[in-house]
Amino acid sequence: MAIRKFIVVPVTGTATAVAYSPYLSGYIESIEYVKAGVDPYADGVDFTITADETGEAILSLTDQNSSVVKRPRAATHSTAGVAAVYASGGTPVNDRIALSRDRVKIAIAQGGNGKTGTFIITVDDGR
């Protein structure tokens, strides 16, 4: 197992921005948003984070005001395409999100003009 970190620092234009990680492969372990000390995104900023090529949802945060670490997971399914749950009608089974030679796309809304923040994407590339 090799854990790698990718850093993305989007800068907003007119309150919005779109930025991309480098191409990566592996399981997403965490995504950390670090609020900038100077010219941070406005309080109440929204982040929509997806896989660039596939469009798969990774993480969505609304009305964010401070730094945060999230460990996004996706729902799993049986071979019949039925949602996997822990017991009859129970809690969904979630697992890490895998990317294969894809980029993480970070879309920012309501961030304020000319503002910045840092995203640290931690990936287990299985090496």
Order of alpha helices (4+ residues) and beta strands (2+ residues): beta-beta-beta-beta-beta-beta-beta-beta-beta-beta
